[in-house]
Amino acid sequence: MTTFYARLKPFDPQHDYVMQVFMLGGTRFDAGAWRPVSEDLADKLREVRENYRDNRSPLAFEVITEEEAVKAGIAKAAEEPVDTNETPSRSTRKARDVG
């Protein structure tokens, strides 16, 4: 099975790249971040457009092979852990006694 790398093109409204987050197959893609994907998922991502109702809108994803990713230095960066905790951190201070 071949590994591919995909990323949602960075946010750039002047070029009609307006998506910032996209979910497919249980994988979250943030704009500009490379993710390793399977061959099946890569095939699906190659067809995703910025505006799904308009066949002339630009493609939303860049998909490259593992060899291309290694040459560009992307493969190593994509393997680094990404903090996916979306909940804001809360203060852990205890309430003061009043009185």
C-alpha positions in Angstrom: 0.0 0.0 0.0 1.4 3.3 -1.0 1.4 6.3 1.3 0.4 9.7 0.0 0.6 13.1 1.6 -2.3 15.6 1.3 -3.0 19.1 2.5 -5.8 21.5 2.3 -4.5 24.4 0.3 -3.6 27.4 2.5 -6.4 30.0 3.1 -6.1 32.6 0.3 -9.4 34.3 -0.7 -7.8 36.2 -3.6 -7.3 32.8 -5.3 -10.6 31.3 -4.0 -9.0 29.1 -1.4 -11.4 29.7 1.4 -11.7 26.4 3.2 -9.8 26.3 6.5 -10.9 22.9 7.9 -12.2 19.8 6.1 -13.1 16.3 7.5 -13.1 13.2 5.4 -12.8 9.6 6.4 -12.4 10.4 10.0 -9.4 12.6 9.2 -9.3 16.3 9.9 -7.4 18.5 7.5 -6.3 22.0 8.6 -5.3 24.5 5.9 -1.7 24.2 5.0 -0.9 21.1 7.2 0.4 18.0 5.4 -1.1 14.7 6.5 -0.2 11.1 5.5 -3.2 9.4 3.8 -4.0 6.1 2.2 -4.3 5.7 -1.6 -8.1 5.5 -1.4 -8.4 8.7 0.6 -5.9 10.4 -1.7 -8.0 9.6 -4.7 -11.1 11.1 -3.0 -9.2 14.2 -2.0 -8.0 14.9 -5.5 -11.6 15.5 -6.5 -12.6 17.8 -3.7 -13.3 21.4 -4.8 -13.4 24.6 -2.8 -17.0 25.0 -3.7 -18.6 21.6 -4.1 -21.5 23.0 -6.2 -19.2 24.6 -8.8 -17.2 22.2 -11.0 -15.0 25.2 -12.1 -13.9 26.2 -8.6 -10.3 25.4 -7.7 -9.3 22.0 -6.3 -9.1 22.2 -2.5 -6.2 19.7 -1.9 -2.6 19.1 -3.0 -1.8 15.4 -3.0 1.7 14.1 -3.5 3.4 10.7 -3.4 5.7 9.7 -0.5 8.8 10.1 -2.8 7.8 13.6 -3.6 7.2 14.3 0.1 10.6 13.0 1.1 12.3 15.2 -1.6 10.5 18.2 -0.3 11.1 17.4 3.3 7.4 17.1 4.0 7.3 13.5 5.1 9.3 14.1 8.3 7.4 17.2 9.3 4.0 15.5 8.7 4.9 12.7 11.2 5.4 15.2 14.1 2.5 15.0 16.5 -0.2 17.6 16.1 -2.1 18.9 19.1 -5.7 18.1 18.2 -7.2 19.2 21.5 -9.7 21.8 20.5 -11.1 22.6 23.9 -9.7 25.7 25.4 -7.6 25.2 28.5 -9.4 26.1 31.8 -7.9 27.6 34.9 -7.3 25.0 37.6 -7.3 27.5 40.4 -9.4 26.7 43.4 -12.2 29.0 44.5 -11.3 31.2 47.4 -13.1 31.0 50.7 -15.2 34.1 51.3 -15.6 35.3 54.7 
